[in-house]
Amino acid sequence: MSLLVFGKTGQVATELARRAPDAVYLGRDAADLTDPAACMAAIDAHKPDAVINAAAYTAVDAAEEDEDTAQAINAIAPGAMAHACAARGIPLVHISTDYVFDGSGTAPRGPKDPVSPQNAYGRSKLAGEQAIAAAGGTHAILRTSWVFSAHGGNFVKTMLRLSETRDALSIVDDQIGGPTPAADIAAACLKIAAQLQADPGKSGVYHFSGAPDVSWKDFAEAIFARAGRAVAVSGIPTADYPTPAARPLNSRLDCADAETVFGIPRPDWRSGLDAVLKEMGVSGA
């Protein structure tokens, strides 16, 4: 299967390149995601068997002041990709987010649950989902959360950096979700793309996040424990850590459909964390 990937240096794209080195990866220099025509032209030029969109505008707080750019990259571009894929009769796998939900309650959200994004980033990602579905082609929208890896910017790397100079931290403890290794997302995308090519009837929205669900405080404590860092962690409410963009308190995702349809179970993020720390050369406790 020849594969075209939008994205080159991001967390998931980097992991995809390790697993599918023969695929074509388009960075910003090769595919301007603010130009939908360029995205369609890239698909027509490379003539792949499947497309994975691992590129996105992910600056959640900055999107509050730059929603037009977020919409261009997260909504208009994926819609253009979906139309090009539909015209060629090939599947598109697109990575989305738990931010399409309002974050209320405590129950895991399923793919068919009502959506109501609470910030500009979430609105742009939801618009992208809607544009892909409207194109009418074979597709899988994979919503995930709390992505981490040994590269790029993410919570694990931030905690390790802070642990170099701090012996105590206050971390939000009322936001709950599933940390998700980028490596597992990449593997899931490849498996989904192959199955969609064989069975377009599997098109739809799916959830994929790491298990077990934890708070950011719980996640931080696990990072420090597994990295052998002596950092005391105290919990604080979201209200004590204001950000320009509202964050969902409930990021739990019901991932049963991904396992039932594609045979992809939720990954244990603790194993993924150990692998990331090993890759970074961080010795354990």
C-alpha positions, -999 to 999 in steps of 0.1 A, spaced: 0 0 0 15 33 -10 8 59 16 8 97 17 11 114 51 5 151 57 29 160 85 66 153 89 80 165 122 51 162 146 48 135 172 26 111 153 42 118 119 76 110 134 64 77 147 47 69 114 80 74 96 96 48 119 69 22 110 63 31 74 96 45 61 85 41 24 56 64 27 57 100 14 57 126 42 48 162 34 60 189 58 50 226 56 75 232 29 59 207 6 22 211 16 8 245 27 -21 235 49 -35 271 46 -39 264 8 -66 237 3 -58 236 -34 -22 226 -26 -34 198 -4 -57 184 -32 -29 188 -57 -5 168 -36 -28 139 -34 -34 140 -72 3 142 -78 14 113 -56 -16 91 -64 -14 71 -31 -35 41 -20 -43 59 13 -38 92 30 -31 99 67 -35 135 80 -12 138 109 -8 176 106 -27 201 126 -27 235 142 -22 224 178 -15 257 196 -46 255 217 -42 289 235 -29 307 205 -60 296 185 -81 319 207 -65 349 190 -59 332 156 -90 311 150 -90 318 112 -56 301 108 -68 272 130 -99 268 109 -78 269 77 -54 241 88 -78 220 110 -110 223 90 -106 236 54 -75 216 46 -88 183 58 -120 189 39 -100 194 7 -80 163 14 -112 143 19 -127 156 -14 -95 146 -32 -95 112 -16 -132 106 -24 -126 115 -60 -98 89 -62 -117 63 -42 -90 60 -15 -93 61 23 -84 91 45 -74 86 82 -76 119 101 -65 125 137 -89 145 158 -93 153 195 -114 150 227 -117 188 226 -148 185 204 -167 177 236 -176 201 264 -157 181 291 -187 178 314 -196 148 335 -175 118 344 -186 91 319 -164 83 289 -176 99 258 -185 77 228 -181 85 191 -218 92 187 -222 114 218 -232 150 213 -203 174 206 -199 209 220 -164 223 218 -155 250 244 -126 267 226 -114 278 192 -91 248 187 -120 224 194 -143 243 171 -117 240 143 -112 203 148 -150 196 148 -153 216 116 -127 194 101 -145 163 111 -177 176 96 -160 186 63 -144 151 60 -178 134 65 -195 157 41 -170 148 13 -186 114 12 -155 93 8 -140 64 28 -126 78 60 -118 72 97 -117 101 121 -96 91 151 -102 112 182 -74 109 207 -60 128 238 -30 138 258 -4 127 232 32 122 243 64 109 229 102 115 230 100 143 205 80 175 200 64 194 228 43 174 253 36 170 290 62 143 296 90 164 283 77 195 302 76 176 335 111 162 329 125 197 321 109 212 352 122 184 374 157 195 366 153 227 386 122 220 408 116 197 437 79 205 441 52 212 416 15 220 417 -4 201 389 -41 202 379 -59 172 394 -95 178 382 -89 171 345 -92 134 338 -82 116 306 -61 90 289 -25 98 281 -17 84 246 17 74 232 22 88 198 37 55 188 5 37 194 -15 63 175 8 58 145 4 20 147 -34 24 149 -35 48 119 -16 23 97 -38 -6 107 -70 15 102 -58 27 67 -51 -9 56 -85 -21 68 -104 8 53 -88 0 19 -101 -35 22 -135 -26 37 -148 10 32 -178 1 52 -157 6 83 -157 44 77 -167 65 107 -156 82 139 -135 63 164 -119 70 198 -84 59 208 -67 69 240 -44 53 266 -55 35 297 -60 38 326 -77 72 328 -58 95 352 -55 132 362 -26 154 351 -14 151 387 -15 113 386 3 114 352 30 137 366 36 115 396 40 85 373 65 103 352 86 113 382 84 79 397 94 60 366 121 86 358 136 84 393 130 121 399 123 133 435 96 158 429 67 164 453 34 169 434 4 187 449 -30 189 432 -48 221 423 -81 227 406 -83 240 370 -96 273 384 -62 279 400 -44 275 367 -62 297 342 -54 295 305 -67 316 275 -85 285 261 -108 265 284 -97 229 289 -122 200 293 -124 185 328 -136 152 314 -114 138 286 -123 102 291 -130 84 258 -150 53 252 -127 34 228 -147 1 225 -156 6 188 -119 9 177 -113 -25 193 -144 -41 180 -141 -29 144 -103 -27 139 -90 -50 166 -71 -21 183 -73 -22 221 -65 8 243 -27 9 249 -13 10 284 3 44 286 26 32 314 44 9 290 45 37 265 59 60 291 87 35 299 96 33 262 97 71 258 119 75 289 142 48 276 144 65 242 152 98 260 180 81 280 162 88 313 172 63 339 144 49 361 141 47 399 
